[in-house]
Amino acid sequence: MVGNEGIANNLTVTATITGDQKDFYEVVTLPDPIGPGTTGEIVVAFDPDKEIGDFNATLVIESNDAAVPVVRVDLFARVPQGS
């Protein structure tokens, strides 16, 4: 969830995935501009493509928020052998 704690302007966000294993992750949906006092959802999908092991990447969320224009979220998935 991404929230807009402001009182006047819409929050516009974009999201990308970075890191060596970014290809296993995908940003599926981004919220429309988020009005003041409301929230929106960023949906990320993971597909191990028959691989096993640990998968790390970073979700980078950029916005028009003057105070915090960039937020990084660590992504982690583990696919055990035999899955």
N, C-alpha and C positions, 0 to 999 in steps of 0.2 A: 504494500500500500504506500502511496505517496500522498502526503497531505499538504494543503495550502492553508497555512495559519495566518495569512494576510487578511486584510479587510477591504482591499480595493481592487487589486489586479489579478487576472487569471495567471495561473502557473502553467507554463508550457514545458514539457519534458521530452527528451530523447534518450535512448539507451543503446549502448553497444556492449559487446562482450569482447574482452581482451584476454590474452594469455595463450600459452602453448597449446592448450586443449580446448580453445574456444569453439572449434568446429563441432564439438559434441553438444553444444548449447545453442539455443536460438531464442531471440526475443520474439514472442508470438503476438503479443498485443501491447499497445501503449495507450494510455488514457488520452481522451480529448483534452483540450485545455481545462485545467482544474480550477473551478471557481473558488473565491474566498470562503474559507470555513468548510470546504468539502475535501473529499479524497478521491483518488483514482487508483487503478491497479495496473501494474506491469506484470505480465505473465511470461515466464521463461520456461522453455521445454528442454528436456535432456534426452538424448538418444545415444546410447553407448555403441550402437552399430555392431553388436555381437562381440565387443571388446570386454575384457574384464580388468579390474583394478580400480585405482583412484583417479578421479578426474577433477582437476582444479581449473578455475577460470575466475575472472572478475567481471561483474556487471558494473558498467560505468554509466551513471545517470547524470545527465547534464540538464540544467534548467535555466530559466530567466530569473531565478532567485538571486538577488544581489548579495545576500549574506552568505549563502551556501550554494554556489553555482554548480558544484560537482560533488557527487557522493559515490563512493566505491563500495560495492558489496561483494564479499568473497563468496564464490560458488564452489560447492564440493559435493561430489557424488561418489559412492563406492558400489561397484558391481562385483560381488563375490564370485569365485569360481563355481560353476555348476548352475548359474542363474539362467 
